[in-house]
Amino acid sequence: MLLRAAPRRHRDAALSLVTAMTRSSLRGWLWVHKWSSLVCTLFLLLICITGAPLVFRDELAAFLDDGTAYAEVPDGTPNASVDGLVAASLRMYPGQAILSIFIDDDEPKIVVYMAQSWEQFSADRRAAHWIRFDAHTGEVLKQSKPFDADGPIFLDTMLRLHRDLFAGLSGELFMGAMALLFVTAVVSGIAVYGPFMRRLDFGTIRSASSRRLKWLDIHNLVGVVILAWMLVVGVTGVINELSTPLFLLWQQTDVKAMLDGMHDSKVPQPSALSSPQAALDKVAQAFPERGVTSVVFPGSPFGTPYHYVIWTKGKEPLVSRLFSPVLVDAASGRLVAEVAMPWYLRALELSRPLHFGDYGGLPLKVIWLLLDLATIAVLGSGLYLWRARHAVPVGPAPGGGAAAKGAAK
């Protein structure tokens, strides 16, 4: 009898230990889920609310735009020469510096960015302004005031709130930390949801029970349905908030190493710059599989003192979000090199369309909006459950009392 009883006691002890470990682990996950959710909820609500119009920023920008309409031209009409647009910009603002030129591949527009000087722009980037030209006719369609004097613009305000709370780099890092807490809340929610729903059918809403228990079931159901989307948007949000330090890292490592061998080069004066249009043509000829998106002039903190930095991207859908810079000597017009992009900037480039859902046209944007609204519902219901936890006691769930109480945060 003693020989048979001993193994049974051992098994019972082992089961008790496993149960205790499981409950301890569940309590740990509940604690992580509750506090990671509570800390980031209000900021995530702000991110979701400001993110909704940003999903449709192209459509809203077109609707709110009061500039002159594009000219109607026959198909295949070539773009106006960039050299001519640079000359026109300098006639309009003599003595100012050309910062960069953006060439849109979705609309027939070319935008020239300017400032009083590179020194002023480096000290305060809001001092820049832009001129929008019709890409085919070269006609001026619209101009901006300096960004610090143009007044608040709806989409710019939404973007700043979404990205950095008007706090610059420190705001970006803070919002990145909130996004990381959101990812933590989602992952811990997965760990909590399994034990909680062990004895309930998927999608069960216990509406006959208390109001708080019903909202708990809705909170869990909506959260698990949009789980994958929340993880994608949360992780890509963290990556996007690191864009400034990642580009600074690239400039201080790869770009600096490349420029160290050019200290003997002479910095060209604005009057001695070669033709930017010729530089564009040379890059297009050397890389026919790519399209040109912008030209950064020498002197930019985002470029080099000696080169035009011509940004290119793939023409096919799979590579249309992958950008690569090409250096052209600004004095001689000689193509110098293509600059390799490190893996962390490639990850950043791929994360942006996934975050905003702007790679599949209007139908995907509508889906992104609906998922964004569902996330607001999850965040709001979680906040309600936390506030109401003492007002209405929640009885034991079929999966276990500890899980039912804790999963409500």
Secondary structure, DSSP 8 states (H G I E B T S, - for coil): -HHHHHHHHHHHHHHHHHHHHHHHHHHHHHHHHHHHHHHHHHHHHHHHHHHHHHHTHHHHHHHH--S-------TT-----HHHHHHHHHHHSTT-EEEEEEE-SSSSEEEEEEES-HHHHHH-GGG-EEEEEETTT--EEEE---TTTS---HHHHHHHHHHTTT-HHHHHHHHHHHHHHHHHHHHHHHHHHHHHTTTS-TT---TTS-HHHHHHHHHHHHHHHTHHHHHHHHHHHHHHHTHHHHHHHHIIIIIHHHHGGGTTS----GGG---HHHHHHHHHHH-TTEEEEEEE-TT-TTS-SSEEEEEEEESSGGGTT-EEEEEEETTT--EEEE----HHHHHHHHHHHHHHT-SSHHHHHHHHHHHHHHHHHHHHHHHHHHHTTTTS----BTTBHHHHHHHT-
